[in-house]
Amino acid sequence: MAADTEIQVVQGDIVAQCDVDVIVNAWNRNILPFWLLIPQGVSKAIRNAAGTAPFRELARYGAIPLGQAVLTGPGKLPIKGIIHVAGINLLWMASQNSVRLSTCNALAIAYQQRFRSIAMPIIGSGTGGVAKAIAMAIMREEAIKSAFDGEVRIVEFRRSEKVLLKPT
């Protein structure tokens, strides 16, 4: 673990974490166009708050290997970017390995881009079907091993926070 890494678990809404540099979208393999999908969970919240610009940008990357991550702009959110991770397979299921790889690759992007803080949902625990406790343990383990030395915030969903958007 990098000496300055701070890992915390908070309850809230991923799109309300506007005091971090970047948030993570627990996405799919990006094989179907975003406009064909009925977004759920984290992706739905991000699309509703950020708009479609990050998803249009993401579409240019094509298929994303399971566990890989891609950085896009933030859309209407007042943060520096959104890291989209391919946390579920073609059958819409996550595994411990896809959670591990997704976390590792999201943190690698945060490190490479010199972000100071990242907020991540509990990857794979929604549609993906991995138990929250297992996914969180894996994410903590990967954060400890990561070279990323900023704030790692794991966000357990709880509806109630207001989302601040960039003026249009």
N, C-alpha and C positions, 0 to 999 in steps of 0.2 A: 504494500500500500504506500502510495506517495505520502510523505510526511504531513502534508496539509489537507489531505482528503477528509471531508466531513460527510458522514452518511447519516441521513435522518429519514424517518418515516412520518408522513403527515397524512391527515385525512382532509379531503377536499376534492376539487375538480381540477384536472390537469390544465385546462385552459384558463383557470384563475391564477395560475402560478406565474404572474407577470413580473415577478421580481427576480426571475432567473434569466440566463442568457438564451437557453434553448430548451424546448420540450421534446419528448419522444412520442411518436404516434405508433401504437401497436398496429401494424398494417398487415397486409397479406403479401403474396408473392408478386403482386402487381401485374398479373397476367390479363385479367379482365379490366377494361377501362373503368375508371372510378365512377363515371356517370351511369354505368350499367348496374352498379352495386347499390344495395340499400345499406348505407353505412350504419354501424351499430357501435355502441359503447364509446371508446376513446375517439375513434375515427369520426363518428357522427358529431361528437362535441367539438372536435377540432374543425371540421368542415363548417359547422354552424357558426363558430366564432371567427375563424380565419378566412372563410370564404373558399372559393374553389381554386384560387391561384396556386397554392402550394400543391394541390392535387394535379393540376394541369402540368406544372413543372415536373412533378414526380412521374407522370405518364411518359415523359421523354426518355426516361431511363429504361423502359421496357421491363421485362421479367427480372425480378431480383432473386438471387439464390436465397434459399431458406437460411435465416439467421443473419443475413447481411443488412447493411444500413445505408441510407441515402439522405443527404442534407438538402433541404429546399429553403426558400425564403419563408418568412412568417405569415404572409398574407396580411390580414387586418390585425393580427395580434402584436402587441407592443414588446416583442422579444426579438432576438437576432436571427432565429431560424427554427425549423422543425426537422428533427431527425426521424425518418420513417424506417422502422425495422420490419423485416419480413419474418414475423414471429409465428405465423401459422402456415401449415402446408396446404396442398391443393384440396385436401378434404376438410379444411377449416379447423384443423386440430393443431395444438402446440405440443411440444415435448420438452422434457428437461433440457435436452440439447439445444433446441431452438430458442428457449429462454436464455440459456447460457451464451450462445453465439450472438443473439440480438443485443443483450446487455453489453457484452464485450465490444462489439462493433460500434454501438452507439457511443460508448465511452471513448473508444479510439478516435472517432470523429470529433468529439468534444475536446479531446486532448490535442489533436492535430490542428484544430481551428482556434485553439487557445481560449476556448470558452472558460469562464470561471464557475459556472453553475449550470446544472442540468436537472430537470424534473422528468421523472419517468413513471408511467403507470405500472401496475404490477403486470408485466408482460406475460401473456399466455393464460391469464387466470379468468378471462371473460369468455368469449366465444371459443377460445383455444382449449379450455377444460382442465388446465393444470391447477391444482389446489393452490390457493393464495399463499399459504404458509411455505409450501415448497418453492413456489416461484420467488417469493421474497427472500428466502434463504439463498437461493442461487444468485439472485441479483446482488445481495450483500457480499457474497463470496467473490463475485466478479469485480465489484467495485473495490474491494480490498486488494485484489490482485492487479488492478488497472494502474497504468501510469498517470491517469487523470488525477490531478491534485486539487481540484476545486470542490464545490459543494455538490453532493449527489443527494437528490431528494426523491424518495420513492413515495408516490402519491396513491393512497388507498381511496378509491372514489367515495365521496360523500357529497350529495347535492346540497347546496346552500350558499355558495360563494357567488358574488357578482363578478362578471367578466368585464374588464376594461379593454376597449378596442381603440385602435388608432383612428384618428379622424379621417374621413374619406374626402 
